[in-house]
Amino acid sequence: MRIIQLAAVTAALVGGVMLSGPAIARAQPATGGCYGGSVLSSYPTPGTIHITGTMSSCGSPLLPGITGGLLTITYPQGLGGLFGVPNPQASGNVAWSNGQSSAISGIYVPIGSATSTFAITAGPGVGHHLLVTVTEGRRGTDHLVTVLLAP
């Protein structure tokens, strides 16, 4: 009986160590954002892709009075994210519901469901980041899910 108890305790300890794995770093907490979005519109021009989508249900102490906005992202056409090619550097703009706008810059992940990170380089929220989450929908349409404001 003692051997069975010892074996059970040992298995629990070893299993706990093996299953715990390495510590995972936590993302910085969001300080507000936009919690609703539209289907994204995409249109190419020679060498460039432009994406737009509306944001809704917005709120943040860093963006007082803002309830929504229009997100525009522009990035170079290419094989970014495929065959080991890095995702493209993108730039963009957020036209907020109160008439102000913020310039953004970062890496856009154009394939599948993903979160892209953009630095706010000018305008409301400057010095912070936007975490833009997009899901891939039916028939290849992408849907803007959330745009969170983070430190």
C-alpha positions in Angstrom: 0.0 0.0 0.0 2.8 2.4 0.9 4.5 1.8 -2.5 1.2 2.6 -4.4 0.8 5.8 -2.4 4.5 6.8 -3.1 4.0 6.0 -6.8 0.9 8.1 -6.9 2.6 11.1 -5.2 5.6 10.8 -7.5 3.5 10.6 -10.6 1.5 13.7 -9.5 4.7 15.6 -8.9 6.4 14.6 -12.1 3.1 15.2 -14.1 2.7 18.6 -12.5 6.3 19.6 -13.4 6.0 18.2 -17.0 2.6 19.8 -17.6 3.4 23.2 -16.1 5.9 24.1 -18.9 7.7 27.5 -19.1 6.2 30.7 -17.8 4.3 32.7 -20.5 4.7 36.4 -20.5 1.4 38.3 -20.2 0.5 41.0 -22.6 0.1 44.5 -21.2 -3.5 45.3 -20.1 -5.7 47.2 -22.5 -6.6 50.7 -21.5 -9.8 50.7 -23.5 -10.6 50.4 -27.1 -13.3 49.6 -29.7 -15.1 46.4 -29.1 -17.1 46.1 -32.4 -16.2 46.4 -36.0 -17.3 45.9 -39.6 -16.4 43.6 -42.4 -13.1 45.0 -43.8 -13.1 46.5 -47.3 -9.9 45.9 -49.3 -8.8 47.4 -52.6 -5.5 47.3 -54.4 -3.7 50.0 -56.3 -0.4 49.2 -58.1 1.9 47.7 -55.5 -0.3 48.6 -52.5 -3.2 47.1 -50.6 -5.6 49.5 -48.8 -7.9 48.1 -46.0 -10.7 50.0 -44.2 -13.2 49.1 -41.5 -15.4 50.9 -39.1 -15.0 50.6 -35.3 -17.8 50.9 -32.8 -18.5 50.6 -29.1 -15.3 52.5 -28.2 -14.3 53.9 -24.9 -11.1 54.8 -23.1 -9.9 57.4 -20.6 -7.1 58.1 -23.1 -9.7 58.9 -25.8 -12.4 60.8 -24.1 -15.7 61.2 -26.0 -14.8 58.8 -28.7 -17.4 56.3 -29.6 -16.2 54.9 -32.9 -14.0 55.5 -35.9 -12.7 54.5 -39.3 -9.5 52.4 -39.5 -7.5 52.6 -42.6 -4.4 50.4 -43.2 -2.0 50.5 -46.2 0.7 48.0 -46.9 2.8 46.8 -49.9 1.5 44.0 -52.0 3.6 40.8 -51.9 4.0 37.5 -50.3 4.3 38.7 -46.7 3.6 35.9 -44.2 4.1 33.2 -46.9 7.1 31.1 -47.6 9.1 32.6 -44.7 8.7 36.2 -46.1 8.1 38.6 -43.2 4.8 40.4 -42.9 4.8 43.8 -44.4 5.4 47.1 -42.6 2.1 49.1 -42.7 0.9 52.6 -42.0 -2.5 53.9 -41.5 -4.9 56.3 -39.9 -7.8 56.2 -37.5 -10.4 58.9 -38.0 -12.1 59.1 -34.6 -15.8 59.9 -34.2 -15.0 63.3 -32.6 -13.2 64.5 -35.7 -9.7 63.9 -34.5 -7.3 61.4 -36.2 -4.4 59.3 -35.2 -1.5 58.1 -37.4 -0.4 54.5 -36.9 2.5 52.4 -38.0 3.3 48.7 -37.5 3.3 45.2 -38.9 0.1 44.1 -40.4 -0.7 40.3 -40.6 -2.9 40.1 -43.7 -3.6 36.3 -43.8 -6.2 34.5 -41.6 -7.3 35.4 -38.1 -4.7 37.4 -36.3 -3.8 40.4 -34.1 -1.6 43.1 -35.5 0.2 45.7 -33.4 0.4 49.3 -34.5 2.2 52.2 -32.7 0.2 55.4 -32.5 2.7 57.9 -33.9 0.5 61.1 -33.9 -2.8 62.3 -32.6 -5.0 61.1 -29.8 -3.3 58.1 -28.0 0.2 59.0 -29.2 2.8 56.9 -27.5 0.4 53.9 -27.1 -0.4 50.9 -29.3 -3.4 49.6 -31.1 -3.9 45.9 -31.1 -6.1 45.2 -34.1 -7.8 41.8 -34.1 -9.3 40.5 -37.3 -11.0 37.2 -38.0 -11.3 35.5 -41.4 -15.0 34.9 -42.3 -16.9 33.1 -44.9 -15.8 33.4 -48.5 -12.5 35.1 -47.6 -14.1 38.2 -46.0 -12.2 39.6 -43.0 -14.1 41.0 -40.0 -12.6 43.6 -37.7 -13.3 42.3 -34.2 -11.6 44.6 -31.7 -9.1 47.5 -31.6 -7.6 47.7 -28.2 -5.5 50.6 -26.8 -2.5 49.3 -24.9 0.6 51.0 -23.3 
